[in-house]
Amino acid sequence: MPPPPLTRLRRRPASSSQEHARASLAELTDADLLARMALGEKDSFEALYTRYHGGLFAFVAAMTGREEAKTVVQSVFVEVW
């Protein structure tokens, strides 16, 4: 049975310190982000998601179609989390 679909989270407007933190996360390596995720830092997961979602979705959609790609990509990120 496939996992339930991902939903978009509503965000509060980011403060300048939050924007700086996101910029800092974007500069980290994947290994660093994964290590931070292991410590429970959700922003690190978001940074990895932002980094890879588009390319992964395009790659999978080219092979399987958009609907199947949604499920596959969601499963990948559920496993990463």
C-alpha positions in Angstrom: 0.0 0.0 0.0 1.5 3.4 -1.0 2.1 6.0 1.7 -0.5 8.9 1.9 0.2 11.9 -0.4 2.5 14.7 0.9 0.7 17.9 1.7 2.2 21.4 1.4 2.8 23.0 4.7 1.8 26.6 5.2 4.7 28.7 6.3 4.9 31.8 8.4 6.8 34.6 6.8 10.5 34.0 7.5 12.4 36.3 9.7 15.9 37.5 8.5 17.5 35.0 10.9 15.4 32.2 9.5 16.4 33.2 5.9 20.0 33.3 7.0 19.7 29.8 8.6 18.2 28.4 5.3 21.0 30.0 3.3 23.6 28.4 5.6 21.9 25.0 5.3 22.0 25.3 1.5 25.8 25.5 1.7 26.2 22.3 3.7 27.1 19.0 2.1 24.5 16.2 1.9 26.4 14.3 4.5 26.2 17.3 6.9 22.5 17.6 6.3 21.9 13.9 6.9 23.9 14.1 10.1 21.8 17.1 11.3 18.6 15.2 10.3 19.8 12.3 12.6 19.8 14.9 15.4 16.2 15.8 14.6 16.7 19.0 12.7 13.7 19.3 10.4 15.2 22.3 8.5 18.0 20.0 7.3 15.4 17.6 5.7 13.7 20.6 4.1 17.1 21.7 2.6 17.7 18.2 1.1 14.1 18.1 -0.2 14.6 21.5 -1.8 17.9 20.4 -3.3 16.7 17.1 -4.9 12.9 17.1 -5.3 12.7 18.7 -8.7 15.5 16.7 -10.4 14.4 13.4 -8.8 10.8 14.1 -9.8 11.7 14.9 -13.4 13.9 11.8 -13.7 11.3 9.4 -12.3 8.4 11.1 -14.3 10.3 10.6 -17.5 10.5 6.9 -16.8 7.1 6.3 -15.2 4.8 9.2 -15.8 3.8 12.0 -13.4 1.3 10.1 -11.2 3.6 7.2 -10.5 6.5 9.7 -10.0 4.6 11.4 -7.2 4.3 8.1 -5.3 7.9 7.1 -6.0 9.4 10.4 -5.0 7.3 10.6 -1.9 8.5 7.1 -0.9 12.1 8.1 -1.4 11.7 11.1 0.9 9.8 9.1 3.5 12.7 6.7 3.6 15.2 9.5 3.9 13.3 11.0 6.8 
